[in-house]
Amino acid sequence: FFYGYIEIADSASFSEMIGCCMRKEIGIVGGSVFSANGVMVHSGLVIRTDGSVIDAYRGMRKGGFGYLMHNRMNCDYAAVSEECLMIKKDLFNSLGGFSIDANALAASVDLGLRTWEKQMIVMCAANAVWCKHTKNNETVYKVKPENNLVTKYSFYNPNFADNKAPFSL
């Protein structure tokens, strides 16, 4: 799934995502999406301990070092944005597709968590670089606290500050 305003920024992006998606343990692959001025918009979605969902490394400049350079490595996430997502067709059908009752961000998180429940990995291919050519409308989504998947698949270290740059100590 690629939204119409997402444009390829690196000729190897499709190959990177397809190569990752072909691995049997991988369920969903997202790409690294940057704004036209080179600022990270999406790489992966992280569920924080309070259940809120954030984009990992949002606001980081392209080529930035990040926390232990994780923004430059293929990493597992709770989910990836539906704006730039590759999933095996059989898996997508077996999961029943996106949740129609949810906004786009909530549907992405729901799909990611259901993928993890199937024992398959959701990851971002860091070298699959894409460019987003629209203004980003911030959407806040919180996973229901009674959902035990929040703690099981949060991928969030509570030692990171909420009021500083992405993943700052």
Salt bridges, closest charged atoms under 4 A:
GLU7 OE2 - HIS133 NE2 3.58
GLU25 OE2 - ARG23 NH2 2.70
ASP55 OD1 - HIS42 ND1 2.73
ASP55 OD2 - ARG58 NH2 2.69
GLU83 OE1 - HIS42 NE2 2.87
GLU83 OE2 - LYS132 NZ 3.13
ASP110 OD2 - ARG114 NE 2.91
GLU117 OE2 - LYS152 NZ 3.66
GLU138 OE2 - ARG58 NH1 3.38
ASP162 OD1 - ARG48 NH1 3.34
